[in-house]
Amino acid sequence: MTTARCTLVNEHQPGCYHLVTRCVRRAFLCGNGYDHRKEWLLQRIRHMSQVFAVDVLAVAVMSNHLHLVVKNRPDRAKRWTPATLAERWAQVFPRRDQSGQEIDPNPLTLAAWASDPTWVATHRQRLASLSWFMKFVKEPLARIANRQDGCTGAFWEARFHSVALLDQTAVTACIPKGTGGQC
């Protein structure tokens, strides 16, 4: 029986988690001619970990699923100013010109976001959320993969699975030797 994520992940205090997400319809995440997707995924994880209050301790991209060991950092997000939150959110949804190239965010939009206390509170919580982090890691790859595969619909199986790593021994067991990772 599944358990609600809110009972597994405390979004209000730092903690380490093992996250797993799988592809549907026996689709290949990488391997079998799709090895280039691994680099896309790794780049996306790097970028989103710089935007969100999430430390990525380890990544394993398999042929049809992904493992991440992460530490959520709501304490870090609490220290961000409203202006910093607005700038970070603009990195999640960058503006683009007509050719599709990213352009700088509109300063008036950033100022409006930063001056709205409701917007700030909502987006501070989102930028510290593992669920939002995973959503923005997975969604772009799903779109690209579906385009390459010539199909529509879900690319990832349901939601990702999360397991709390309650002590350093559990973290160490999930991280390959020599890659570090402190919780």
GROMACS elastic network, one bead per residue, 0.5 to 0.9 nm:
[ bonds ]
;  ai    aj funct       b0    kb
    2     5     6  0.89639   500
    3     6     6  0.84445   500
    3     7     6  0.70830   500
    3     8     6  0.74435   500
    4     7     6  0.56610   500
    4     8     6  0.69256   500
    5     9     6  0.58478   500
    5    10     6  0.87179   500
    5   131     6  0.87809   500
    5   161     6  0.87481   500
    5   162     6  0.77394   500
    6     9     6  0.54189   500
    6    10     6  0.65778   500
    6    11     6  0.77726   500
    7    10     6  0.71736   500
    8   162     6  0.74303   500
    8   163     6  0.71945   500
    8   164     6  0.67187   500
    9    12     6  0.87976   500
    9    15     6  0.80004   500
    9    17     6  0.81255   500
    9   130     6  0.83425   500
    9   162     6  0.79125   500
    9   163     6  0.83266   500
    9   164     6  0.70406   500
   10    13     6  0.59933   500
   10    14     6  0.77101   500
   10    15     6  0.75866   500
   11    14     6  0.75043   500
   11    15     6  0.85962   500
   11    72     6  0.75108   500
   11    73     6  0.85145   500
   11    74     6  0.68056   500
   11   125     6  0.81206   500
   11   128     6  0.71598   500
   11   129     6  0.62355   500
   11   130     6  0.78306   500
   12    73     6  0.84893   500
   12    74     6  0.58722   500
   12    75     6  0.78047   500
   12   125     6  0.87176   500
   12   128     6  0.84936   500
   13    72     6  0.77287   500
   13    73     6  0.70726   500
   13    74     6  0.59945   500
   13    75     6  0.68267   500
   14    71     6  0.65292   500
   14    72     6  0.52121   500
   14    73     6  0.50011   500
   14    74     6  0.62509   500
   14    75     6  0.69882   500
   14   183     6  0.87319   500
   15    70     6  0.82191   500
   15    71     6  0.53635   500
   15    72     6  0.57498   500
   15    73     6  0.75740   500
   15   164     6  0.74401   500
   15   165     6  0.75159   500
   15   166     6  0.76954   500
   15   183     6  0.71303   500
   16    57     6  0.89531   500
   16    69     6  0.70280   500
   16    70     6  0.55480   500
   16    72     6  0.66546   500
   16   163     6  0.85986   500
   16   164     6  0.61107   500
   16   165     6  0.52781   500
   16   166     6  0.71389   500
   16   167     6  0.84458   500
   16   171     6  0.72783   500
   16   183     6  0.61595   500
   17    68     6  0.80139   500
   17    69     6  0.56625   500
   17    70     6  0.54204   500
   17    71     6  0.63021   500
   17    72     6  0.80532   500
   17   162     6  0.62383   500
   17   163     6  0.54266   500
   17   165     6  0.52446   500
   17   166     6  0.83712   500
   17   171     6  0.81279   500
   18    67     6  0.70524   500
   18    68     6  0.57657   500
   18    70     6  0.66027   500
   18   161     6  0.80217   500
   18   162     6  0.55791   500
   18   163     6  0.51146   500
   18   164     6  0.65061   500
   18   165     6  0.68132   500
   18   171     6  0.82809   500
   18   174     6  0.73410   500
   19    66     6  0.80131   500
   19    67     6  0.56798   500
   19    68     6  0.50313   500
   19    69     6  0.62189   500
   19    70     6  0.76088   500
   19   134     6  0.89969   500
   19   160     6  0.65428   500
   19   161     6  0.55348   500
   19   163     6  0.65686   500
   19   164     6  0.89028   500
   20    65     6  0.71261   500
   20    66     6  0.56102   500
   20    68     6  0.64980   500
   20    69     6  0.89254   500
   20   160     6  0.55695   500
   20   161     6  0.51135   500
   20   162     6  0.65674   500
   20   163     6  0.87459   500
   21    64     6  0.88675   500
   21    65     6  0.56104   500
   21    66     6  0.53935   500
   21    67     6  0.68549   500
   21    68     6  0.88994   500
   21   156     6  0.69769   500
   21   157     6  0.68944   500
   21   158     6  0.83247   500
   21   159     6  0.71020   500
   21   161     6  0.63281   500
   22    29     6  0.84604   500
   22    64     6  0.59916   500
   22    66     6  0.64231   500
   22   155     6  0.86143   500
   22   156     6  0.57139   500
   22   157     6  0.53619   500
   22   158     6  0.83370   500
   22   159     6  0.88286   500
   22   160     6  0.75397   500
   23    26     6  0.66456   500
   23    27     6  0.57851   500
   23    28     6  0.70254   500
   23    29     6  0.66917   500
   23    64     6  0.54907   500
   23    65     6  0.59023   500
   23    66     6  0.87293   500
   23   154     6  0.84895   500
   23   155     6  0.56233   500
   23   157     6  0.52758   500
   23   158     6  0.89905   500
   24    27     6  0.58107   500
   24    28     6  0.87264   500
   24    64     6  0.83211   500
   24   154     6  0.70498   500
   24   155     6  0.55753   500
   24   156     6  0.54827   500
   24   158     6  0.85229   500
   25    28     6  0.89189   500
   25   154     6  0.88662   500
   25   155     6  0.78296   500
   25   157     6  0.86012   500
   26    64     6  0.72524   500
   27    30     6  0.89094   500
   27    63     6  0.87687   500
   27    64     6  0.65476   500
   27   149     6  0.87819   500
   27   155     6  0.74641   500
   27   156     6  0.89744   500
   28    31     6  0.65408   500
   28    32     6  0.70981   500
   28    33     6  0.87322   500
   28    34     6  0.69026   500
   28    62     6  0.89721   500
   28    63     6  0.57237   500
   28    65     6  0.82899   500
   28   145     6  0.89961   500
   29    34     6  0.68573   500
   29    35     6  0.79710   500
   29    37     6  0.66283   500
   29    38     6  0.73779   500
   29    61     6  0.79675   500
   29    62     6  0.72497   500
   29    63     6  0.54150   500
   29    65     6  0.65158   500
   29    66     6  0.82995   500
   29   145     6  0.81179   500
   30    33     6  0.72358   500
   30    36     6  0.70408   500
   30    37     6  0.56867   500
   30    38     6  0.58827   500
   30    61     6  0.76978   500
   30    62     6  0.68806   500
   30    64     6  0.67755   500
   30    65     6  0.87307   500
   31    36     6  0.85093   500
   31    37     6  0.86663   500
   31    38     6  0.86691   500
   31    62     6  0.80986   500
   31    63     6  0.53281   500
   31    64     6  0.83678   500
   32    35     6  0.72514   500
   32    63     6  0.80260   500
   33    36     6  0.80274   500
   34    37     6  0.58071   500
   34    38     6  0.79125   500
   34    63     6  0.88097   500
   35    38     6  0.57040   500
   35    39     6  0.77543   500
   35    63     6  0.86399   500
   36    39     6  0.56985   500
   36    40     6  0.68019   500
   36    41     6  0.89993   500
   37    40     6  0.50118   500
   37    41     6  0.61269   500
   37    42     6  0.85839   500
   37   141     6  0.77657   500
   37   145     6  0.80400   500
   38    41     6  0.51421   500
   38    42     6  0.61439   500
   38    43     6  0.85997   500
   38    61     6  0.66219   500
   38    62     6  0.86831   500
   39    42     6  0.50253   500
   39    43     6  0.60520   500
   39    44     6  0.84768   500
   40    43     6  0.52231   500
   40    44     6  0.61778   500
   40    45     6  0.86672   500
   40   141     6  0.74270   500
   41    44     6  0.50579   500
   41    45     6  0.61234   500
   41    46     6  0.85865   500
   41    61     6  0.83802   500
   41   137     6  0.74399   500
   41   138     6  0.80051   500
   41   141     6  0.68413   500
   42    45     6  0.50958   500
   42    46     6  0.61519   500
   42    47     6  0.86065   500
   42    59     6  0.81690   500
   42    61     6  0.84749   500
   43    46     6  0.51037   500
   43    47     6  0.61601   500
   43    48     6  0.86219   500
   44    47     6  0.50970   500
   44    48     6  0.60508   500
   44    49     6  0.84195   500
   44   136     6  0.84597   500
   44   137     6  0.59124   500
   44   138     6  0.85201   500
   44   140     6  0.85178   500
   44   141     6  0.85403   500
   45    48     6  0.52356   500
   45    49     6  0.59616   500
   45    50     6  0.86156   500
   45    56     6  0.81271   500
   45    59     6  0.89049   500
   45   133     6  0.89083   500
   45   134     6  0.88611   500
   45   136     6  0.89118   500
   45   137     6  0.58865   500
   45   138     6  0.89355   500
   46    49     6  0.52775   500
   46    50     6  0.64679   500
   46    51     6  0.89788   500
   46    56     6  0.81722   500
   47    50     6  0.52882   500
   47    51     6  0.65757   500
   47    52     6  0.88613   500
   47   137     6  0.88340   500
   48    52     6  0.58844   500
   48    54     6  0.83977   500
   48    91     6  0.87174   500
   48    92     6  0.75759   500
   48   133     6  0.68914   500
   48   134     6  0.89269   500
   48   136     6  0.73335   500
   48   137     6  0.66755   500
   49    52     6  0.52934   500
   49    53     6  0.69835   500
   49    54     6  0.55583   500
   49    55     6  0.61776   500
   49    56     6  0.66290   500
   49   133     6  0.79068   500
   50    53     6  0.76444   500
   50    54     6  0.78651   500
   50    55     6  0.83216   500
   50    88     6  0.88547   500
   51    54     6  0.82834   500
   51    88     6  0.55476   500
   51    89     6  0.76849   500
   51    91     6  0.70344   500
   51    92     6  0.73695   500
   51   127     6  0.75510   500
   52    55     6  0.84028   500
   52    72     6  0.88825   500
   52    73     6  0.86138   500
   52    77     6  0.80858   500
   52    88     6  0.76718   500
   52    89     6  0.88179   500
   52    92     6  0.89932   500
   52   126     6  0.83737   500
   52   128     6  0.60517   500
   52   129     6  0.79484   500
   52   130     6  0.88109   500
   52   132     6  0.88183   500
   52   133     6  0.66672   500
   53    71     6  0.86299   500
   53    72     6  0.62324   500
   53    74     6  0.62864   500
   53    75     6  0.82841   500
   53    76     6  0.62023   500
   53    77     6  0.57881   500
   53   127     6  0.59879   500
   53   129     6  0.77341   500
   53   130     6  0.88424   500
   53   133     6  0.87732   500
   54    70     6  0.66170   500
   54    71     6  0.56794   500
   54    73     6  0.55003   500
   54    74     6  0.82307   500
   54    76     6  0.89603   500
   54   127     6  0.84081   500
   54   128     6  0.67670   500
   54   129     6  0.80663   500
   54   130     6  0.74164   500
   54   133     6  0.77837   500
   55    69     6  0.86606   500
   55    70     6  0.55073   500
   55    71     6  0.50406   500
   55    72     6  0.63960   500
   55    73     6  0.72624   500
   56    59     6  0.74557   500
   56    68     6  0.71233   500
   56    69     6  0.61656   500
   56    71     6  0.65330   500
   56    72     6  0.87580   500
   56   181     6  0.86559   500
   57    68     6  0.75415   500
   57    69     6  0.53337   500
   57    70     6  0.53339   500
   57    71     6  0.72499   500
   57   175     6  0.76526   500
   57   179     6  0.80890   500
   57   180     6  0.74749   500
   57   181     6  0.51368   500
   57   182     6  0.77001   500
   57   183     6  0.88119   500
   58    67     6  0.80423   500
   58    68     6  0.56975   500
   58    69     6  0.50321   500
   58    70     6  0.71007   500
   58   174     6  0.82658   500
   58   175     6  0.60060   500
   58   176     6  0.77774   500
   58   179     6  0.72997   500
   58   180     6  0.83849   500
   58   181     6  0.73726   500
   59    66     6  0.75097   500
   59    67     6  0.57612   500
   59    69     6  0.65645   500
   59    70     6  0.88508   500
   59   175     6  0.83979   500
   60    65     6  0.86067   500
   60    66     6  0.59201   500
   60    67     6  0.50366   500
   60    68     6  0.65174   500
   60    69     6  0.89753   500
   61    64     6  0.80687   500
   61    65     6  0.64260   500
   61    67     6  0.64320   500
   61    68     6  0.86178   500
   62    65     6  0.52079   500
   62    66     6  0.58400   500
   62    67     6  0.79225   500
   63    66     6  0.83521   500
   65   156     6  0.87068   500
   69   165     6  0.89186   500
   69   171     6  0.77401   500
   69   174     6  0.71243   500
   69   175     6  0.72605   500
   69   181     6  0.87393   500
   70   130     6  0.87000   500
   70   183     6  0.89130   500
   71   130     6  0.89122   500
   71   183     6  0.69353   500
   72    75     6  0.87420   500
   72   128     6  0.66165   500
   72   129     6  0.72648   500
   72   130     6  0.67243   500
   73    76     6  0.54040   500
   73    77     6  0.67776   500
   73    78     6  0.89931   500
   73   128     6  0.62736   500
   73   129     6  0.86951   500
   74    78     6  0.62181   500
   74    79     6  0.88937   500
   74   124     6  0.84701   500
   74   125     6  0.77216   500
   74   127     6  0.83152   500
   74   128     6  0.50298   500
   74   129     6  0.78485   500
   75    78     6  0.52525   500
   75    79     6  0.68540   500
   75   128     6  0.85408   500
   76    79     6  0.53995   500
   76    80     6  0.68868   500
   76   128     6  0.82317   500
   77    80     6  0.53048   500
   77    81     6  0.86987   500
   77    85     6  0.82017   500
   77   124     6  0.61588   500
   77   125     6  0.78360   500
   77   127     6  0.70414   500
   77   128     6  0.60862   500
   78    81     6  0.81286   500
   78   124     6  0.71160   500
   78   125     6  0.87577   500
   78   128     6  0.88081   500
   80    83     6  0.79828   500
   80    84     6  0.57789   500
   80    85     6  0.63021   500
   80   124     6  0.81917   500
   81    84     6  0.51009   500
   81    85     6  0.63110   500
   81    86     6  0.87382   500
   81   114     6  0.83431   500
   82    85     6  0.50529   500
   82    86     6  0.62756   500
   82    87     6  0.87143   500
   82   111     6  0.88908   500
   82   113     6  0.79012   500
   82   115     6  0.73417   500
   82   116     6  0.87268   500
   82   117     6  0.84511   500
   82   120     6  0.60557   500
   82   121     6  0.89656   500
   82   124     6  0.84955   500
   83    86     6  0.51350   500
   83    87     6  0.62629   500
   83    88     6  0.86513   500
   83   110     6  0.70082   500
   83   111     6  0.70720   500
   83   113     6  0.80352   500
   83   114     6  0.51869   500
   83   115     6  0.83721   500
   84    87     6  0.50876   500
   84    88     6  0.61153   500
   84    89     6  0.85674   500
   84   114     6  0.82564   500
   85    88     6  0.51187   500
   85    89     6  0.61029   500
   85    90     6  0.85511   500
   85   113     6  0.87248   500
   85   114     6  0.73669   500
   85   120     6  0.70969   500
   85   123     6  0.71488   500
   85   124     6  0.66209   500
   85   127     6  0.80631   500
   86    89     6  0.51487   500
   86    90     6  0.61635   500
   86    91     6  0.87987   500
   86   109     6  0.85996   500
   86   110     6  0.54218   500
   86   111     6  0.77966   500
   86   112     6  0.89349   500
   86   113     6  0.61084   500
   86   114     6  0.58839   500
   86   120     6  0.78428   500
   86   123     6  0.82850   500
   87    90     6  0.51063   500
   87    91     6  0.65703   500
   87   105     6  0.79009   500
   87   110     6  0.67030   500
   88    91     6  0.51426   500
   88    92     6  0.67573   500
   88   127     6  0.82536   500
   89    92     6  0.50956   500
   89    93     6  0.65810   500
   89    94     6  0.84080   500
   89   123     6  0.75644   500
   89   127     6  0.77653   500
   90    93     6  0.51092   500
   90    94     6  0.53513   500
   90    95     6  0.76690   500
   90   104     6  0.88856   500
   90   105     6  0.64352   500
   90   110     6  0.78731   500
   91    94     6  0.51252   500
   91    95     6  0.86024   500
   91   105     6  0.84657   500
   92   136     6  0.75746   500
   94   102     6  0.62093   500
   94   103     6  0.72046   500
   94   104     6  0.77181   500
   94   105     6  0.69330   500
   95   100     6  0.87800   500
   95   101     6  0.82833   500
   95   102     6  0.56975   500
   95   103     6  0.55464   500
   95   104     6  0.67965   500
   95   105     6  0.60992   500
   95   106     6  0.83016   500
   96    99     6  0.75852   500
   96   100     6  0.51996   500
   96   101     6  0.51987   500
   96   103     6  0.53886   500
   96   104     6  0.83854   500
   97   100     6  0.52927   500
   97   101     6  0.55338   500
   97   102     6  0.65175   500
   97   103     6  0.64882   500
   98   101     6  0.74989   500
  102   105     6  0.89510   500
  103   106     6  0.89132   500
  104   107     6  0.85105   500
  105   108     6  0.87098   500
  105   109     6  0.75938   500
  105   110     6  0.72711   500
  106   109     6  0.53066   500
  106   110     6  0.64079   500
  106   111     6  0.87662   500
  107   110     6  0.50563   500
  107   111     6  0.61113   500
  107   112     6  0.85712   500
  108   111     6  0.50904   500
  108   112     6  0.61179   500
  108   113     6  0.86217   500
  109   112     6  0.50679   500
  109   113     6  0.61821   500
  109   114     6  0.85720   500
  110   113     6  0.51942   500
  110   114     6  0.61159   500
  110   115     6  0.86281   500
  111   114     6  0.50856   500
  111   115     6  0.61143   500
  111   116     6  0.87805   500
  112   115     6  0.52694   500
  112   116     6  0.64844   500
  113   116     6  0.54553   500
  113   117     6  0.83184   500
  113   119     6  0.62357   500
  113   120     6  0.69655   500
  114   117     6  0.74086   500
  114   119     6  0.75257   500
  114   120     6  0.62842   500
  115   119     6  0.83012   500
  115   120     6  0.78503   500
  116   119     6  0.53367   500
  116   120     6  0.62141   500
  116   121     6  0.87750   500
  117   120     6  0.50109   500
  117   121     6  0.61340   500
  117   122     6  0.85919   500
  118   121     6  0.52412   500
  118   122     6  0.61752   500
  118   123     6  0.85714   500
  119   122     6  0.52359   500
  119   123     6  0.60503   500
  119   124     6  0.83512   500
  120   123     6  0.53186   500
  120   124     6  0.58444   500
  120   125     6  0.85579   500
  121   124     6  0.52010   500
  121   125     6  0.63888   500
  121   126     6  0.87694   500
  122   125     6  0.53928   500
  122   126     6  0.63673   500
  122   127     6  0.88633   500
  123   127     6  0.59680   500
  123   128     6  0.84829   500
  124   127     6  0.53352   500
  124   128     6  0.64947   500
  124   129     6  0.88479   500
  125   128     6  0.52880   500
  125   129     6  0.62559   500
  126   129     6  0.50433   500
  126   130     6  0.83626   500
  126   131     6  0.82942   500
  126   132     6  0.60003   500
  126   133     6  0.81002   500
  127   130     6  0.83615   500
  127   132     6  0.70845   500
  127   133     6  0.72727   500
  128   132     6  0.80259   500
  128   133     6  0.79073   500
  129   132     6  0.53369   500
  129   133     6  0.61736   500
  129   134     6  0.86917   500
  130   134     6  0.60690   500
  130   135     6  0.84720   500
  131   134     6  0.52489   500
  131   135     6  0.61364   500
  131   136     6  0.87906   500
  131   159     6  0.89242   500
  131   160     6  0.84522   500
  132   136     6  0.63356   500
  132   137     6  0.86044   500
  133   136     6  0.54538   500
  133   137     6  0.62389   500
  133   138     6  0.87158   500
  134   138     6  0.59644   500
  134   139     6  0.83459   500
  134   160     6  0.78753   500
  135   138     6  0.53969   500
  135   139     6  0.58927   500
  135   140     6  0.89702   500
  136   139     6  0.55831   500
  136   140     6  0.70670   500
  137   140     6  0.69299   500
  137   141     6  0.75582   500
  138   141     6  0.56087   500
  138   142     6  0.62596   500
  138   143     6  0.89602   500
  138   156     6  0.77273   500
  139   142     6  0.51041   500
  139   143     6  0.64166   500
  139   144     6  0.88523   500
  139   155     6  0.87987   500
  139   156     6  0.86984   500
  140   143     6  0.52259   500
  140   144     6  0.63642   500
  140   145     6  0.86068   500
  141   144     6  0.50973   500
  141   145     6  0.58966   500
  141   146     6  0.83873   500
  141   155     6  0.86545   500
  142   145     6  0.51231   500
  142   146     6  0.59755   500
  142   147     6  0.84815   500
  142   153     6  0.89983   500
  142   154     6  0.74904   500
  142   155     6  0.53225   500
  142   156     6  0.70888   500
  143   146     6  0.52731   500
  143   147     6  0.62386   500
  143   148     6  0.87160   500
  143   152     6  0.84769   500
  143   155     6  0.80734   500
  144   147     6  0.51213   500
  144   148     6  0.62317   500
  144   149     6  0.85666   500
  145   148     6  0.50004   500
  145   149     6  0.59189   500
  145   150     6  0.83538   500
  145   151     6  0.86922   500
  145   155     6  0.75464   500
  146   150     6  0.58257   500
  146   151     6  0.51826   500
  146   152     6  0.57939   500
  146   153     6  0.76725   500
  146   154     6  0.84005   500
  146   155     6  0.69361   500
  147   150     6  0.51140   500
  147   151     6  0.64729   500
  147   152     6  0.77217   500
  148   151     6  0.79614   500
  149   152     6  0.86063   500
  152   155     6  0.82248   500
  154   157     6  0.71243   500
  154   158     6  0.82807   500
  156   159     6  0.77174   500
  156   160     6  0.85131   500
  157   160     6  0.76324   500
  164   170     6  0.88444   500
  165   168     6  0.76998   500
  165   169     6  0.84173   500
  165   170     6  0.53314   500
  165   171     6  0.58101   500
  165   174     6  0.87368   500
  165   183     6  0.88270   500
  166   169     6  0.83173   500
  166   170     6  0.65504   500
  166   171     6  0.78497   500
  167   170     6  0.54805   500
  167   171     6  0.65749   500
  167   172     6  0.88121   500
  167   183     6  0.76535   500
  168   171     6  0.50049   500
  168   172     6  0.60226   500
  168   173     6  0.85169   500
  168   182     6  0.70919   500
  168   183     6  0.63511   500
  169   172     6  0.50822   500
  169   173     6  0.61485   500
  169   174     6  0.88180   500
  170   173     6  0.50873   500
  170   174     6  0.64899   500
  170   175     6  0.89206   500
  171   174     6  0.53040   500
  171   175     6  0.63973   500
  171   181     6  0.73947   500
  171   182     6  0.75191   500
  171   183     6  0.71648   500
  172   175     6  0.52835   500
  172   176     6  0.77096   500
  172   177     6  0.80331   500
  172   180     6  0.81285   500
  172   181     6  0.73372   500
  172   182     6  0.82083   500
  173   176     6  0.76127   500
  173   177     6  0.88253   500
  175   178     6  0.84802   500
  175   179     6  0.68871   500
  175   180     6  0.74350   500
  175   181     6  0.71968   500
  176   179     6  0.60764   500
  176   180     6  0.81524   500
  177   180     6  0.72727   500
